[in-house]
Amino acid sequence: MRINSKFNFVWNGFKISKPQMRARHIKMAKAVSISCALLFSQFTYAQLNIFTCEPEYAALAKELAPQAKIYSATTALQDPHLVQARPSLIAKMRRADLVICAGADLEVGWLPMLQMKSANAKVRSTDKGLFFATEHIDTLDKLTQVDRSMGDVHGLGNPHLHFDPQRLLTVAQALTVKLTNIDDDNASEYRQALKSFQQRWQTSIGHWQLLTEKLDGKKVIAYHSSFRYLFNWLGIEQIADLEPKPGLPPTSRHLAKLLKRATQGDIGAIIVASYQDERGANWLSERANLPVLVLPMSVGGNEKSTDLFELYYSVIDLLNSSLANSPLLDQSQQVGAK
């Protein structure tokens, strides 16, 4: 670049006057300023780190905060009761702005250890960045007294609420409030995301109810109380549990009792979750001539369950495939079978 008497600058063979140079600088500065502002806005929104204990809450967080960094400590193929406080989980929690868990002591065996080792003060209390879904709904099966002889029970109620669509919607509303409190700069985005989710969810509930009309009154044997809220919503009765006590695997003696009960002819299927051992269910299935349904416990539990909506559709399809046309005994038949 050299200075010329007539033109202020000569750059790469081009003559540029001072006013032209100034105009170009102003345009470039504006463009850079706008780009930086947009980038900074996206950067601050995306930097919200969300740690979830279960994949259903990672999916819900994605609906409400799609630009956040979201991590789930477990998958639908893991028992959420039994998780090791691995170094990788500690590192994830150390960076978390918000921790979302089911609560009702579902994670009592591992969450406190993660909180202690991560030393992240932001997620130690529900007053700050800790959110328990069960604290915002009325749980089923609360117990006033709990002791070890009862097995793996939850005194605060069944924690697997995500298969009740209305309760899950209530949780989504409460979670949005928590998000806006933590990240007020993006409060309008969270509220808009909730509005969109509510509209789509309510529409889907109406469709699901139409699809499940034939399931009302059906009876099943299931493993644990994993689908308690699902059965309560659809009117399905779990007449027996593959576990002799919550948390204990099926025994030969207990399975023999279930086989005797199955001969009454009013049971439509044996149901297990995607992470549960199927051996006891298969033993009973072969002798009682009952189908075994492996239902996805959460998002990612099978190929179809890619989000919360598809999780519900997948579970409903599986239930309808075996239960919709199964025999439903009337009251007189049920009494006579006892």
ChimeraX attribute file (.defattr): number of C-alpha atoms within 10 A of each C-alpha:
attribute: neighborCount
match mode: 1-to-1
recipient: residues
	/A:1	10
	/A:2	11
	/A:3	12
	/A:4	12
	/A:5	6
	/A:6	8
	/A:7	13
	/A:8	16
	/A:9	18
	/A:10	14
	/A:11	11
	/A:12	8
	/A:13	9
	/A:14	10
	/A:15	17
	/A:16	16
	/A:17	14
	/A:18	12
	/A:19	10
	/A:20	12
	/A:21	12
	/A:22	12
	/A:23	11
	/A:24	12
	/A:25	12
	/A:26	12
	/A:27	11
	/A:28	12
	/A:29	12
	/A:30	12
	/A:31	12
	/A:32	12
	/A:33	12
	/A:34	12
	/A:35	12
	/A:36	13
	/A:37	12
	/A:38	11
	/A:39	12
	/A:40	12
	/A:41	13
	/A:42	13
	/A:43	14
	/A:44	14
	/A:45	19
	/A:46	15
	/A:47	13
	/A:48	20
	/A:49	20
	/A:50	25
	/A:51	27
	/A:52	26
	/A:53	23
	/A:54	23
	/A:55	24
	/A:56	27
	/A:57	29
	/A:58	26
	/A:59	23
	/A:60	22
	/A:61	24
	/A:62	17
	/A:63	18
	/A:64	24
	/A:65	24
	/A:66	16
	/A:67	17
	/A:68	18
	/A:69	18
	/A:70	22
	/A:71	22
	/A:72	20
	/A:73	22
	/A:74	18
	/A:75	18
	/A:76	20
	/A:77	17
	/A:78	18
	/A:79	15
	/A:80	19
	/A:81	14
	/A:82	13
	/A:83	15
	/A:84	13
	/A:85	17
	/A:86	12
	/A:87	12
	/A:88	10
	/A:89	18
	/A:90	21
	/A:91	13
	/A:92	18
	/A:93	27
	/A:94	21
	/A:95	17
	/A:96	25
	/A:97	22
	/A:98	23
	/A:99	26
	/A:100	23
	/A:101	25
	/A:102	23
	/A:103	21
	/A:104	20
	/A:105	19
	/A:106	22
	/A:107	18
	/A:108	12
	/A:109	14
	/A:110	16
	/A:111	19
	/A:112	13
	/A:113	14
	/A:114	21
	/A:115	20
	/A:116	13
	/A:117	15
	/A:118	20
	/A:119	14
	/A:120	17
	/A:121	14
	/A:122	20
	/A:123	23
	/A:124	19
	/A:125	12
	/A:126	15
	/A:127	10
	/A:128	16
	/A:129	21
	/A:130	20
	/A:131	25
	/A:132	19
	/A:133	24
	/A:134	23
	/A:135	16
	/A:136	16
	/A:137	15
	/A:138	13
	/A:139	17
	/A:140	15
	/A:141	15
	/A:142	15
	/A:143	12
	/A:144	8
	/A:145	8
	/A:146	14
	/A:147	9
	/A:148	7
	/A:149	8
	/A:150	12
	/A:151	14
	/A:152	16
	/A:153	22
	/A:154	19
	/A:155	15
	/A:156	20
	/A:157	20
	/A:158	25
	/A:159	25
	/A:160	24
	/A:161	24
	/A:162	24
	/A:163	23
	/A:164	18
	/A:165	20
	/A:166	16
	/A:167	18
	/A:168	21
	/A:169	19
	/A:170	14
	/A:171	23
	/A:172	22
	/A:173	17
	/A:174	17
	/A:175	23
	/A:176	20
	/A:177	16
	/A:178	21
	/A:179	23
	/A:180	16
	/A:181	14
	/A:182	17
	/A:183	15
	/A:184	13
	/A:185	13
	/A:186	16
	/A:187	17
	/A:188	11
	/A:189	16
	/A:190	23
	/A:191	18
	/A:192	13
	/A:193	17
	/A:194	20
	/A:195	14
	/A:196	13
	/A:197	18
	/A:198	16
	/A:199	10
	/A:200	12
	/A:201	18
	/A:202	14
	/A:203	11
	/A:204	16
	/A:205	15
	/A:206	10
	/A:207	12
	/A:208	16
	/A:209	14
	/A:210	10
	/A:211	15
	/A:212	17
	/A:213	13
	/A:214	17
	/A:215	23
	/A:216	17
	/A:217	15
	/A:218	24
	/A:219	24
	/A:220	21
	/A:221	23
	/A:222	24
	/A:223	25
	/A:224	24
	/A:225	22
	/A:226	18
	/A:227	23
	/A:228	21
	/A:229	22
	/A:230	20
	/A:231	21
	/A:232	15
	/A:233	15
	/A:234	19
	/A:235	17
	/A:236	18
	/A:237	18
	/A:238	21
	/A:239	15
	/A:240	20
	/A:241	20
	/A:242	24
	/A:243	19
	/A:244	17
	/A:245	16
	/A:246	16
	/A:247	14
	/A:248	12
	/A:249	17
	/A:250	18
	/A:251	12
	/A:252	11
	/A:253	10
	/A:254	16
	/A:255	19
	/A:256	13
	/A:257	11
	/A:258	18
	/A:259	17
	/A:260	10
	/A:261	18
	/A:262	23
	/A:263	13
	/A:264	13
	/A:265	15
	/A:266	20
	/A:267	25
	/A:268	23
	/A:269	24
	/A:270	25
	/A:271	25
	/A:272	25
	/A:273	24
	/A:274	20
	/A:275	18
	/A:276	18
	/A:277	13
	/A:278	17
	/A:279	11
	/A:280	18
	/A:281	25
	/A:282	16
	/A:283	14
	/A:284	20
	/A:285	17
	/A:286	11
	/A:287	12
	/A:288	18
	/A:289	15
	/A:290	20
	/A:291	18
	/A:292	20
	/A:293	21
	/A:294	20
	/A:295	22
	/A:296	23
	/A:297	28
	/A:298	29
	/A:299	25
	/A:300	21
	/A:301	22
	/A:302	18
	/A:303	11
	/A:304	15
	/A:305	20
	/A:306	15
	/A:307	18
	/A:308	23
	/A:309	15
	/A:310	15
	/A:311	24
	/A:312	23
	/A:313	17
	/A:314	20
	/A:315	22
	/A:316	19
	/A:317	15
	/A:318	15
	/A:319	19
	/A:320	17
	/A:321	12
	/A:322	17
	/A:323	23
	/A:324	19
	/A:325	12
	/A:326	18
	/A:327	13
	/A:328	20
	/A:329	16
	/A:330	10
	/A:331	9
	/A:332	8
	/A:333	12
	/A:334	13
	/A:335	9
	/A:336	8
	/A:337	13
	/A:338	7
